[in-house]
Amino acid sequence: MHKIATWSHITNAHPVPGPSIINGLAKVGLPLKRGILLLAEMSTRGALARGAYTEDAVRMARDARDFVIGFIAQHRMEGVGLGEGEQQDNTEDFLILSPGVGLDTTGDGRQRDTGKQGGTLISNVCIIRMSSC
């Protein structure tokens, strides 16, 4: 097919299929020193990728830290998906790429964001879309 792992160092995946999507991609990607981003949240207004979906995505990522390098998300993931009494691992350092960061308002159904939350930068990378694109 396209053999994406031969040329792309980072790809993204929806965690909807469960851990098997990570395991399958890791079989090809890990030997090539590749990584994936899990889609943990979406910028589309009314998206279902929130709550338990996001928590499960973060738990799957924690179980595959050798391959999952971060998330496409609207928020930082520290503390997300931890069970009662579980402590945050201080060595956890996932990248956050935030979609829906806009320089304009387009009315296209996306929730525009500035990439900041309470004045604090929430993303390592902002995915910006302008209405003229």
C-alpha positions in Angstrom: 0.0 0.0 0.0 1.5 3.4 1.0 4.0 2.1 3.5 3.7 5.3 5.5 6.1 4.0 8.2 9.0 4.1 5.7 8.8 7.9 5.3 6.7 9.3 8.2 8.3 9.5 11.6 5.1 10.5 13.3 1.5 9.4 12.4 -1.8 9.8 14.2 -4.4 7.2 15.1 -7.9 7.2 16.6 -8.0 5.0 19.7 -11.6 3.9 18.9 -10.4 0.3 18.0 -8.7 0.0 21.4 -5.2 -1.0 22.2 -5.0 -3.2 19.1 -4.5 -0.2 16.9 -1.4 0.8 18.9 -0.1 -2.7 19.0 -0.5 -3.2 15.3 1.1 0.1 14.3 3.9 -0.5 16.9 4.9 -3.8 15.2 5.9 -1.8 12.1 6.8 1.5 13.7 9.0 0.6 16.7 11.7 -1.2 14.7 11.9 1.9 12.5 12.0 4.2 15.6 8.6 5.8 14.7 5.9 7.1 17.0 2.2 7.9 17.0 -0.1 10.6 18.3 -3.5 9.5 19.6 -6.5 11.6 18.9 -7.7 12.3 22.4 -9.9 15.4 21.8 -11.3 17.2 18.7 -11.9 20.9 18.1 -15.3 20.2 16.4 -18.2 21.6 18.4 -20.2 18.7 19.8 -17.5 16.1 19.1 -17.8 12.8 21.0 -14.1 12.6 21.7 -14.2 13.7 25.3 -14.8 12.4 28.8 -14.3 8.6 29.0 -13.0 8.4 25.4 -10.2 10.8 26.3 -9.5 9.1 29.6 -9.2 5.7 27.8 -7.0 7.2 25.1 -4.6 8.5 27.8 -4.6 5.1 29.6 -3.7 3.4 26.4 -0.9 5.8 25.8 0.5 5.3 29.2 0.6 1.5 28.6 2.5 2.1 25.3 4.9 4.9 26.2 7.6 3.4 24.1 5.5 4.1 20.9 2.8 6.7 21.8 4.6 10.1 21.9 1.6 12.3 22.5 -1.9 13.5 21.7 -4.0 15.6 19.4 -6.0 17.4 22.1 -7.5 20.6 23.4 -6.1 20.3 26.9 -3.0 19.1 28.8 -3.4 15.4 29.8 -1.7 15.5 33.2 -3.9 13.6 35.7 -6.4 12.5 33.0 -7.4 8.9 33.2 -5.8 8.2 36.6 -7.7 5.9 38.9 -8.6 6.8 42.5 -5.4 7.0 44.6 -3.1 6.8 41.5 -0.4 9.3 41.3 0.8 11.2 38.2 4.1 9.8 36.9 6.5 12.7 36.9 8.5 11.3 34.0 5.4 11.3 31.8 6.1 13.8 29.0 3.6 13.5 26.1 3.5 16.0 23.3 0.2 17.9 22.9 -0.8 19.1 19.4 -3.9 21.3 19.6 -6.3 21.4 16.6 -8.7 24.3 16.1 -6.3 27.0 17.0 -7.5 29.8 14.9 -6.4 33.2 13.7 -10.0 33.9 12.7 -13.6 32.9 13.3 -15.1 31.0 10.4 -18.4 29.5 11.6 -17.3 26.1 10.3 -18.4 24.2 13.4 -15.0 24.3 15.0 -14.3 25.7 18.4 -11.5 28.2 17.9 -8.9 28.4 20.6 -5.8 30.5 21.2 -3.6 27.6 22.4 -3.7 28.9 25.9 -5.7 28.1 29.0 -5.9 30.7 31.7 -2.9 32.4 30.1 -0.8 29.2 30.2 0.3 27.6 26.9 -1.4 24.2 26.7 0.2 22.9 23.5 3.7 22.0 22.2 2.4 22.5 18.7 -0.7 24.4 17.5 -2.5 23.2 14.4 -3.7 26.5 12.8 -6.3 26.8 10.1 -7.2 30.1 8.5 -10.5 30.5 6.7 -8.7 31.4 3.5 -7.1 28.0 3.3 
